[in-house]
């Protein structure tokens, strides 16, 4: 695990009058803590020392509190390991001023495992052992049967044709939804031919995911957002698990680079529920930094300007990416040197990302570019002057051999994340529902199964 304490002699906390403790080396401080708490792992001692800005006394007091502790084996460095929670020793998110500052450092990785640590330092929350064990295994086996038929996404990037470093498949809740997706929705400038109806176990799990995500959203708003209110542009409507992308990572080297998820059909401040099955992998995130010379690296890039955070995703864990995730952070699944095989999945990790598509962002409503294709919704992330604004853009340039056009239009949304045409979309849906209800109430001729003609 990367750490943020220098091995050189330096003060760990700024102070006008350095004390003798400030001048002690990290090795000496760790040795002192180890002598006081011989039953604890070195990583736990180091985490406590970092948390209390190098104060051996404060770290020792926190570690000595009467909390249950179960020793765990120290992991091999090449595999995903275990980290005890800081909160297990009374080091809660609000204990000291240090938690108000970023826990990451430029060029370093902070590893988080415990749910309390994850929700305190990232825009995510996690639920371990989410499904009953038998349901998780049934869902995993169902997807493992389908995984060999998944495909890699091929797209054009900087005039080069590339393929995604893992396979995936797209699922919706019904056959009619699948036909609508194939006929009307656009992804990376083109239609998707392989859209499937969710499997029985997926549908069963989606109801529990829906309930859990809605509960987590409300808790996040109450406990983490300013004044206990939702974010601007965040939808107040219940979150619906009506679509799902299933990703398959076969072996330690299959991965996906840093990216944000497309907002085109989700809208601003989207929430995504991600259910992991099979092999445990690292989910890495890093905060997007606006253009600023102070954060620029030697090669001119801003990547990793504030370090990155690694979240451990074990089998049967539900990660909720909250409304402050997609516009402000990027995420990835990093290649691993080695993995611990799963008894059912072997070397595979299957990940279901449940999403909530909005009716008023159906492609029949969104702007079309000069190519005649529904546009993609993006958010300005790096330019300081316009950061946080949304825009509609052409994305046919992702199709191999296509150049696309220069279409650009600023996107407008109200405080609930609805576009200007939302009222029309709502009225159209209401009319369609009423028409369907009317047909259902029509008296039927049982001999042919058709509505009886009147008059």
URCORSUL-V719953 format. One record per pair of residues at least 12 apart in sequence whose C-alpha atoms are under 8 Angstrom apart, sorted by the first residue. I is the first residue (numbers start at 1). GAP is how many residues later the second one is. D is the distance in whole Angstrom. If there is no record, write none. Layout:
i & gap & d
I & GAP & D
I & GAP & D
This chain:
i & gap & d
1 & 76 & 8
1 & 108 & 8
1 & 109 & 7
1 & 110 & 7
2 & 106 & 6
2 & 107 & 6
2 & 108 & 7
2 & 109 & 8
3 & 105 & 7
3 & 106 & 8
3 & 107 & 7
4 & 46 & 7
4 & 100 & 8
4 & 101 & 7
4 & 104 & 7
5 & 21 & 7
5 & 45 & 7
6 & 20 & 7
7 & 18 & 7
7 & 19 & 6
7 & 20 & 7
8 & 17 & 7
8 & 18 & 8
9 & 14 & 6
9 & 15 & 7
9 & 16 & 5
9 & 17 & 8
10 & 12 & 7
10 & 13 & 6
10 & 14 & 8
10 & 15 & 7
11 & 12 & 6
11 & 43 & 8
12 & 41 & 5
12 & 42 & 5
13 & 40 & 5
13 & 41 & 7
21 & 34 & 7
21 & 35 & 8
22 & 32 & 7
22 & 33 & 8
26 & 28 & 8
29 & 25 & 8
29 & 27 & 6
30 & 12 & 8
30 & 15 & 7
30 & 16 & 7
30 & 19 & 8
32 & 24 & 8
33 & 12 & 7
33 & 23 & 7
33 & 27 & 7
36 & 24 & 7
37 & 23 & 8
37 & 26 & 8
37 & 27 & 8
39 & 32 & 8
40 & 31 & 7
41 & 30 & 8
41 & 33 & 7
43 & 40 & 7
44 & 39 & 7
44 & 40 & 6
44 & 42 & 8
45 & 14 & 8
47 & 39 & 7
48 & 14 & 8
48 & 15 & 8
48 & 38 & 7
48 & 43 & 8
51 & 47 & 7
51 & 48 & 8
52 & 44 & 8
52 & 46 & 7
53 & 45 & 8
62 & 27 & 6
62 & 28 & 6
62 & 29 & 7
63 & 26 & 5
63 & 27 & 8
64 & 25 & 8
65 & 24 & 6
65 & 25 & 7
66 & 23 & 8
67 & 21 & 7
67 & 22 & 6
67 & 23 & 8
68 & 20 & 8
69 & 19 & 8
78 & 258 & 8
78 & 259 & 6
78 & 260 & 6
78 & 261 & 8
79 & 257 & 8
79 & 258 & 7
79 & 259 & 6
79 & 260 & 6
79 & 261 & 7
80 & 200 & 7
80 & 201 & 7
80 & 202 & 7
80 & 232 & 7
80 & 259 & 7
80 & 260 & 8
82 & 31 & 7
83 & 28 & 8
83 & 29 & 7
83 & 30 & 6
83 & 31 & 8
84 & 29 & 7
84 & 30 & 7
85 & 28 & 7
85 & 29 & 5
85 & 31 & 8
85 & 32 & 7
86 & 31 & 7
87 & 29 & 7
87 & 30 & 7
93 & 24 & 8
93 & 27 & 6
102 & 19 & 8
103 & 18 & 7
104 & 202 & 6
104 & 203 & 5
104 & 204 & 6
104 & 205 & 7
105 & 201 & 5
105 & 202 & 5
105 & 203 & 8
106 & 198 & 6
106 & 199 & 5
106 & 200 & 4
106 & 201 & 4
106 & 202 & 8
107 & 197 & 6
107 & 198 & 7
107 & 199 & 7
107 & 200 & 5
107 & 201 & 8
108 & 199 & 5
108 & 200 & 6
109 & 198 & 6
109 & 199 & 5
109 & 200 & 5
109 & 201 & 7
110 & 197 & 8
110 & 198 & 6
110 & 199 & 5
110 & 200 & 6
111 & 198 & 6
111 & 199 & 5
111 & 200 & 6
111 & 201 & 8
112 & 197 & 7
112 & 198 & 6
112 & 199 & 5
112 & 200 & 7
113 & 198 & 6
113 & 199 & 5
115 & 12 & 7
118 & 193 & 7
123 & 198 & 6
123 & 199 & 6
123 & 200 & 8
123 & 201 & 6
123 & 202 & 6
124 & 195 & 7
124 & 196 & 5
124 & 197 & 5
124 & 198 & 6
124 & 201 & 8
125 & 91 & 8
125 & 194 & 6
125 & 195 & 5
125 & 196 & 7
125 & 197 & 8
126 & 191 & 7
126 & 192 & 6
126 & 193 & 4
126 & 194 & 6
127 & 190 & 6
127 & 191 & 5
127 & 192 & 7
128 & 186 & 8
128 & 188 & 7
128 & 189 & 4
128 & 190 & 7
129 & 186 & 8
129 & 187 & 5
129 & 188 & 6
130 & 186 & 6
130 & 187 & 6
130 & 188 & 6
131 & 74 & 8
131 & 185 & 7
133 & 183 & 8
135 & 66 & 8
136 & 141 & 7
136 & 180 & 6
137 & 207 & 8
138 & 63 & 7
139 & 62 & 5
139 & 63 & 7
140 & 137 & 6
140 & 138 & 7
140 & 204 & 8
140 & 205 & 8
140 & 210 & 8
141 & 203 & 7
141 & 204 & 8
142 & 57 & 8
142 & 59 & 7
143 & 207 & 8
144 & 201 & 7
147 & 101 & 7
150 & 17 & 6
150 & 18 & 5
150 & 19 & 6
150 & 98 & 8
151 & 16 & 5
151 & 17 & 6
151 & 18 & 7
152 & 12 & 6
152 & 13 & 7
152 & 14 & 6
152 & 15 & 5
152 & 16 & 6
153 & 14 & 7
153 & 15 & 8
154 & 246 & 8
155 & 33 & 8
155 & 243 & 5
155 & 244 & 6
155 & 245 & 6
156 & 241 & 7
156 & 242 & 5
156 & 243 & 6
156 & 244 & 5
156 & 245 & 8
157 & 241 & 6
160 & 240 & 8
161 & 239 & 6
164 & 92 & 7
165 & 89 & 6
165 & 90 & 6
165 & 91 & 6
166 & 81 & 7
166 & 82 & 6
166 & 83 & 5
166 & 84 & 7
166 & 88 & 5
166 & 89 & 6
166 & 90 & 7
167 & 80 & 6
167 & 81 & 5
167 & 82 & 7
168 & 77 & 7
168 & 78 & 5
168 & 79 & 4
168 & 80 & 6
169 & 25 & 7
169 & 26 & 7
169 & 27 & 8
169 & 76 & 6
169 & 77 & 5
169 & 78 & 7
170 & 24 & 7
170 & 25 & 5
170 & 26 & 6
170 & 73 & 8
170 & 74 & 6
170 & 75 & 5
170 & 76 & 6
171 & 24 & 6
171 & 25 & 5
171 & 26 & 5
171 & 27 & 5
171 & 72 & 6
171 & 73 & 5
171 & 74 & 6
171 & 75 & 8
172 & 23 & 7
172 & 24 & 6
172 & 25 & 5
172 & 26 & 6
172 & 70 & 6
172 & 71 & 5
172 & 72 & 6
173 & 24 & 6
173 & 25 & 5
173 & 30 & 7
173 & 69 & 6
173 & 70 & 7
174 & 23 & 5
174 & 24 & 7
175 & 21 & 7
175 & 22 & 6
177 & 20 & 8
178 & 17 & 6
178 & 18 & 6
178 & 19 & 6
179 & 16 & 8
181 & 14 & 7
182 & 12 & 8
182 & 13 & 7
184 & 179 & 7
184 & 180 & 8
185 & 177 & 8
185 & 178 & 6
186 & 177 & 8
186 & 187 & 8
186 & 188 & 7
188 & 188 & 8
188 & 207 & 6
188 & 208 & 6
188 & 210 & 6
188 & 211 & 7
189 & 184 & 7
189 & 185 & 8
189 & 186 & 8
189 & 205 & 8
189 & 206 & 5
189 & 207 & 4
189 & 208 & 7
189 & 209 & 6
189 & 210 & 6
190 & 206 & 7
190 & 209 & 7
206 & 35 & 6
206 & 148 & 8
207 & 34 & 8
209 & 32 & 7
209 & 64 & 7
209 & 109 & 8
209 & 145 & 8
210 & 29 & 7
210 & 30 & 6
210 & 31 & 6
213 & 26 & 7
213 & 60 & 7
213 & 107 & 7
214 & 24 & 7
214 & 25 & 6
216 & 104 & 8
217 & 105 & 7
220 & 102 & 8
231 & 38 & 8
231 & 92 & 7
231 & 93 & 8
232 & 183 & 5
232 & 184 & 7
232 & 185 & 8
233 & 35 & 6
233 & 36 & 6
233 & 180 & 7
233 & 181 & 7
233 & 182 & 5
233 & 183 & 5
233 & 184 & 4
233 & 185 & 8
234 & 34 & 7
234 & 35 & 5
234 & 36 & 7
234 & 89 & 7
234 & 181 & 7
234 & 182 & 5
234 & 183 & 6
235 & 34 & 8
235 & 181 & 5
235 & 182 & 6
235 & 183 & 8
236 & 180 & 6
239 & 32 & 8
239 & 117 & 6
240 & 115 & 7
240 & 116 & 5
240 & 117 & 8
241 & 113 & 5
241 & 114 & 5
241 & 115 & 5
242 & 112 & 7
242 & 113 & 6
242 & 114 & 6
242 & 115 & 7
243 & 111 & 6
243 & 112 & 5
243 & 113 & 7
243 & 114 & 7
244 & 108 & 6
244 & 109 & 5
244 & 110 & 4
244 & 111 & 6
245 & 107 & 6
245 & 108 & 5
245 & 109 & 7
246 & 104 & 7
246 & 105 & 6
246 & 106 & 4
246 & 107 & 6
247 & 103 & 6
247 & 104 & 5
247 & 105 & 7
248 & 100 & 7
248 & 101 & 6
248 & 102 & 5
248 & 103 & 7
249 & 99 & 6
249 & 100 & 5
249 & 101 & 6
250 & 97 & 6
250 & 98 & 4
250 & 99 & 7
251 & 88 & 8
251 & 96 & 5
251 & 97 & 6
251 & 98 & 8
252 & 83 & 6
252 & 84 & 5
252 & 85 & 6
252 & 86 & 6
252 & 87 & 6
252 & 95 & 7
253 & 82 & 5
253 & 83 & 6
253 & 84 & 8
254 & 81 & 6
255 & 77 & 8
255 & 78 & 5
255 & 79 & 6
255 & 80 & 5
256 & 76 & 6
256 & 77 & 5
256 & 78 & 7
257 & 74 & 8
257 & 75 & 5
257 & 76 & 7
257 & 77 & 7
258 & 27 & 8
258 & 72 & 6
258 & 73 & 5
258 & 74 & 5
258 & 75 & 8
259 & 71 & 5
259 & 72 & 6
259 & 73 & 7
260 & 66 & 6
260 & 67 & 8
260 & 69 & 7
260 & 70 & 5
260 & 71 & 7
261 & 65 & 7
262 & 114 & 8
262 & 115 & 7
262 & 116 & 7
263 & 113 & 8
263 & 114 & 6
263 & 115 & 7
264 & 97 & 7
264 & 112 & 5
264 & 113 & 5
264 & 114 & 7
265 & 92 & 5
265 & 93 & 6
265 & 96 & 5
265 & 97 & 7
265 & 98 & 8
266 & 89 & 7
266 & 90 & 6
266 & 91 & 5
266 & 92 & 6
266 & 95 & 7
267 & 91 & 7
267 & 94 & 7
267 & 110 & 8
267 & 150 & 6
267 & 151 & 8
268 & 149 & 6
269 & 53 & 8
269 & 54 & 4
269 & 55 & 6
269 & 56 & 8
269 & 57 & 7
269 & 58 & 7
269 & 148 & 8
270 & 52 & 7
270 & 53 & 5
270 & 56 & 7
271 & 49 & 7
271 & 50 & 6
271 & 51 & 5
271 & 52 & 5
271 & 54 & 8
271 & 84 & 7
271 & 85 & 8
272 & 48 & 6
272 & 49 & 5
272 & 50 & 7
272 & 81 & 7
272 & 82 & 6
272 & 83 & 5
272 & 84 & 8
273 & 45 & 7
273 & 46 & 6
273 & 47 & 5
273 & 48 & 6
273 & 80 & 6
273 & 81 & 5
273 & 82 & 7
274 & 44 & 6
274 & 45 & 5
274 & 46 & 6
274 & 47 & 8
274 & 77 & 7
274 & 78 & 6
274 & 79 & 4
274 & 80 & 6
275 & 41 & 7
275 & 42 & 6
275 & 43 & 4
275 & 44 & 6
275 & 76 & 6
275 & 77 & 5
275 & 78 & 6
275 & 79 & 8
276 & 37 & 7
276 & 38 & 7
276 & 39 & 6
276 & 40 & 6
276 & 41 & 5
276 & 42 & 6
276 & 43 & 8
276 & 73 & 7
276 & 74 & 6
276 & 75 & 5
276 & 76 & 7
277 & 37 & 7
277 & 38 & 4
277 & 39 & 5
277 & 40 & 7
277 & 72 & 6
277 & 73 & 5
277 & 74 & 6
278 & 36 & 8
278 & 37 & 5
278 & 38 & 8
278 & 64 & 6
278 & 66 & 7
278 & 67 & 5
278 & 68 & 8
278 & 69 & 8
278 & 70 & 6
278 & 71 & 5
278 & 72 & 6
279 & 35 & 7
279 & 36 & 6
279 & 60 & 7
279 & 61 & 7
279 & 62 & 6
279 & 63 & 5
279 & 66 & 7
279 & 67 & 7
279 & 68 & 6
279 & 69 & 6
279 & 70 & 5
279 & 71 & 8
280 & 32 & 7
280 & 33 & 5
280 & 34 & 4
280 & 35 & 6
280 & 59 & 8
280 & 60 & 7
280 & 69 & 7
281 & 31 & 6
281 & 32 & 6
281 & 33 & 7
281 & 52 & 7
281 & 53 & 8
281 & 55 & 8
281 & 58 & 8
281 & 68 & 8
282 & 28 & 6
282 & 29 & 6
282 & 30 & 5
282 & 31 & 6
282 & 51 & 6
282 & 52 & 6
283 & 27 & 6
283 & 28 & 5
283 & 29 & 6
283 & 30 & 7
283 & 48 & 7
283 & 49 & 6
283 & 50 & 5
283 & 51 & 7
284 & 24 & 7
284 & 25 & 6
284 & 26 & 4
284 & 27 & 6
284 & 47 & 6
284 & 48 & 5
284 & 49 & 6
284 & 50 & 7
285 & 23 & 6
285 & 24 & 5
285 & 25 & 6
285 & 44 & 7
285 & 45 & 6
285 & 46 & 4
285 & 47 & 6
286 & 18 & 7
286 & 20 & 7
286 & 21 & 7
286 & 22 & 5
286 & 23 & 6
286 & 43 & 6
286 & 44 & 6
286 & 45 & 7
287 & 19 & 7
287 & 21 & 8
287 & 41 & 6
287 & 42 & 4
287 & 43 & 6
288 & 40 & 5
288 & 41 & 5
288 & 42 & 7
288 & 93 & 7
288 & 94 & 7
289 & 13 & 7
289 & 16 & 7
289 & 17 & 8
289 & 92 & 8
289 & 93 & 6
290 & 91 & 7
290 & 92 & 4
290 & 93 & 6
290 & 94 & 6
290 & 97 & 8
291 & 91 & 5
291 & 92 & 6
291 & 93 & 6
327 & 52 & 7
327 & 54 & 7
327 & 61 & 7
328 & 53 & 7
359 & 66 & 7
359 & 67 & 8
360 & 58 & 7
360 & 59 & 7
360 & 61 & 7
360 & 62 & 5
360 & 65 & 5
360 & 66 & 7
361 & 58 & 8
365 & 56 & 7
365 & 60 & 8
367 & 25 & 7
368 & 26 & 8
369 & 24 & 7
369 & 25 & 6
369 & 36 & 7
369 & 38 & 5
369 & 39 & 8
370 & 24 & 8
370 & 35 & 6
370 & 36 & 8
370 & 37 & 6
371 & 23 & 8
371 & 25 & 8
371 & 33 & 7
371 & 34 & 7
373 & 21 & 8
373 & 23 & 8
374 & 20 & 8
375 & 17 & 6
375 & 18 & 5
375 & 19 & 5
375 & 20 & 7
376 & 16 & 6
376 & 17 & 5
376 & 18 & 6
376 & 19 & 6
377 & 13 & 7
377 & 14 & 6
377 & 15 & 5
377 & 16 & 7
377 & 34 & 8
378 & 12 & 6
378 & 13 & 5
378 & 14 & 6
378 & 15 & 7
379 & 12 & 6
389 & 21 & 8
389 & 22 & 8
390 & 20 & 6
390 & 21 & 5
390 & 22 & 7
391 & 17 & 7
391 & 18 & 6
391 & 19 & 4
391 & 20 & 5
392 & 15 & 8
392 & 16 & 6
392 & 17 & 5
392 & 18 & 6
392 & 19 & 6
393 & 13 & 8
393 & 14 & 6
393 & 15 & 5
393 & 16 & 7
394 & 12 & 7
394 & 13 & 6
394 & 14 & 7
439 & 12 & 8
